Amino acid sequence: MVTLSHHVNYSVAERDLKYYIFDWDDNILHMPTHIHLEKRTEDGRWVPHAVSTAVFSVIRNDTRNYRPPGGDWENAFLEFRDFDDEDQNVFLRDTKTAIDRVMHGETSLAPSFQRFKLTLIEGRLFAIVTARGHNPDIIRAAVEYFIERVLTDDEKNQMLSNLRGYMLSFAPEAHPGTDAEVIAYYLDHNKYHGVMSPQFKQLMVGKRGAAAVRTEEGKQFAIQDFVEHVIRISHQRGLTRPISVGFSDDDVGNARAVEEYIRAELARQFPSVKFVVYYTADPDVPTGRKVVVQGQLTLDLGNA
């Protein structure tokens, strides 16, 4: 990381409490990772057929024409689990490829790319919640690469200034030191959930007694975990302002399941929290279709 100035933005102590939950594939980045399926041909044979995550979100319920190899979904998602290709983790390799394509202008921005970038610059708490099965440390390393590769020196300066302002205002015990230490402190306070990972399944078993059977269930649990996390931090820091939590996902099924879960459960459990769901699958709405799912209390949170 480039050594940057130690300017402090104390005004962050007065800002609104907006936090974000991001799906990764086709929401933050268009990843080159493929899902390996078998497709039925016109004469009834099944042949290997690799698809992108964007295509899979459309065809995943078409069980008549698509199936996992050998009837096992783990075979379909091998590239979405942790394994090393030579000396590099495949998820990190694909993340670097996706970011490099963006930086070279070879691909369009995913719908939440800019929102995620701004979240980092502003130093807001966030969670990565993906259907992938990666270790949290691997997902965090991908975020670190995003910071290093995507943010300009001026943007890194802004981020560090905001983070130091927060730390000195609310966590002076943290003793903000080097740039690397400040960023590490920030990243330590965010969540990185691959809902099909062994670590996430263990977390769910510990808290709920059972792991998720479906991706939608895992994402619902991950969202509740993050909401509880930011509320706990807000209380610890003595922050009493209203909280807004935004969730974005390009998979319509996942986004709809989350919206329904928020309406049925989270809005009741956390009536003072404003929830916003962004459906980011529609190419005609570049930053996503916004659905405000209000808690039971009426809050004035502007354009949260």
N, C-alpha and C positions, 0 to 999 in steps of 0.2 A: 504494500500500500504506500502511495506517495505521502511523504510527510507534509501536512497541511497546517494552516494557522490555527491558533487556539482561541479564536473569537467565541464569545458566548452570547447566545440569544436568550435573554431572560424573559422575553415576551411569551415564550411557549407556556409559561405558568398560567397564562390567562386564556389560552385557546380552548376551543371546543374539544369534547372527548369523542372523536370519531375513530373507530377501529375497523379493520377489514379482514375478511376471510377470502382467500383466493384458491380456486382450483388452478392447476398448473397447465395441463395440456390444452392447447387451443384456446386458452384464456389468458395466460401470461405469455406463453411461447408456443409457436407451432413446432412441435418436436418431430424429429425424423423417425422416432420409434414406431415399429409396426406391431400390430396384433395378428397372430398367425391363426387363420381359420381354414376350414374346408368349405367349398362352395359346390352346390349341386348343379351339374350341367343339365342341358336340355334332355339328354338321353339317360338321366338318372344317376350318372357317376358322380363321385365326390373327388374334387381335385384341390390341391393346396391353393390358398388364396390369402395373401397378406394385405391388410388394410391399415389406413391411418386411424388415429383416434377420432378424427372428425367423421370419417365414414362409419366407423363402428358405432358412434352415438346414434346414427340413423338406422342401421341395420340390425342392431344387437337383439331386437325382439323377433326378428324374422328367423325363427328356428326351422322353418320348412326349407330354406335355401342356404342357411349357414350353420355350421356347427364347429365346436372345438376339435382339434385333432385327437383321435382316440377317445372322444367323449369327455375329456378332462380339460376344464378351463385353465388349469395351471399350464398346460401345454400351449394354450393360446397366448398367455401373458408372460412367457419366459423373459422377454425383454423388459418387462415391467417389475422384475424382481432384482435383487442385488446379486450380481455376479461380475467378475472382472474379465475384461477382454484384454489380454496381455497384461499391462500394468495399470489399467485405468478402469474405474467403475463405468459401466455402460450408461447409467443415467447421467453421470457427470460428462461423459463424452458427448452424449446427445444434446445436453444443455449447452455445452460450449459450441457445438455445431450450430444449434438454433440461434444462439446469440450472435455468433460471428456472421451468420447469414443476414440478420437484422442490421448489424453494424455496417455491413458491406452493401446494404440496399438490395439484397437478393430476394427478399421475401417481405410480405406485408406485416405490419404489426398485429399481433393478436389483440382482441378487444380490450383486455385489462392491462396490457403492457404499460401504458402511460400512467394508469392509476396506481399500479404497483410501484413504478419508479417514483412517483410523487409521494407515495406512502413512505418509502425509504428516505427520501430527501427530508420530509417533514419529521421523520423519526417517530412515526406512529406505530403502535402495537399492531401486529398482524398475525394471521395463521395461514399456513399453506395446508390445504386439505385436499388430497388427491387420492384417486382410486388405486394408485400405484402401491407397490409393496416394498418401498424402500425404507431403510433405516433413517430415523430423524436426522442423524448427523450427516448423512449423504444429502438429504434435501437442504439442510442448512448450508452445506458446502456449495451447493448450486446457487443459493441466494448470495453467498459471499462472492462467487464469480460474477454474478449479475452486478453487484455493487462495483466491483473492480473494473469490469469491462464496459458497462453501460454508462455509469455516471461520469460526467466530466469532473475535472479538478474543482471547478466552481461549485458544482452540485454536491460533491463530497464535502467541500467546505461548509455549505449550507447545512447538510445533514449533521456534521460534527458540531456545528454551532448550536443547532436545535437540541441535539442529544446532551451536550454539556449544559445547556440552559435547563433542561429537564432534570438532569442529575444533580446540579447544584441547588435547584429549587426544591426538589422533592426527595432526593436520595444523596445527601451530602456525605453519608457514610461510605458511598461507593468510591470517593476520591478519584474523580476522572483524571487519568494520566495521559498516556500516549494515545494517538489516534486508534491504534490497533486495540488497545484496552477498552476504549470508549465503544467502539463498534462491537467488540465481543460482549460487553455488558448489555448492549441493546439487543443483539441477536439471542442472548441467553434468555431474554424475557418474551420471546415470541414462540409460537408453536409450529411444529413441523410434523404433520400427520400423514403417513401413507397408510390408508385404512386397511390394506391387505397385508401389511407388514407384520412379522411376528411380534414386534414391540408394541404395535397398536392393539393387536388382538389380546396381548397380555394385559395391557392397560384396561381394555374393556372388561375382561374377565375379572380383574381386580375391583372394578367399580360397579359393574352390573351383573357379574356372575356368569356372563356368556359373551363370546365374541360375535361380531356382526356376520350374518349369513349373506346379506346383500350389501352392495356398495352404498346404497341409499341409507341403510341403517347405520353404517359406519360413519358416514358424513354427518348424520344427525347427531350422533354421540360426540363427534369431534367439534361440532359447532357449539353444543352445550358446554363442553369442556373449556372452550375458548372464552365464552361469555362469562362463565364462572371465574375464569382466570383474570379477565380485565376488571371485573367487579371487585375481586379480592384485592388487586393492586390499587384500584381507585380508593378503596376503603383504607388500605394501609397508608396511602399518601394523603389521606384527608381530603380527597376530591369529592365534592358533592354535586357537581354539575351533571346534567343529564348525559346519558351514554347513548351513542348510536353505533350499531354494528351492521356493516354491509357485507353481503355474501355474493360472489359472482361465480358462475359456472356455465360452460358452453353446452353441457348435456342437459337437454330439456327435462328428461326424466328425473335426473338428480336435482335440478333446480326446483322443479315442481314438488318433489318429495320434501325438500327442505322448506319451501314456502308453507306447505301443509303442516309440517311439523312445528314450525314457528307459530302458526295460527292456533294449532291445537294444544301445544305444550308450552313453548318458551314464552309466548306473550302472556300466558297465565302465570308462569313461574317468575318472570321478570317484567312486571307490568310497567316499570319506569324506563325500560330500554326500548329505543326505537330500532326496529329491524328493517333493513332494505335488502331485497333480493334483485340481483341483476341477471337476467337471462341473456347470455352473450352468443347465442347460436345464430342469430339472424344477421346476415351480411349487410342488410339494408339499414341496420341500426348498429353502427361501428362500435359504440361503447356499451351496448347492451340495453335491453328493455328493462326499465326500472319499475319495481313493484314495492311500494311501501307497506310493510306489515306492522301496523302500529300496536303498541302495548295498550293496556287498559287505560292508562293515564294519557291525557292530551299534553304533548310536549311541543315546544316551539324550537325546533332545531334547524330552522332555515332550510338549506338545500342538502341536508345530510343524505 
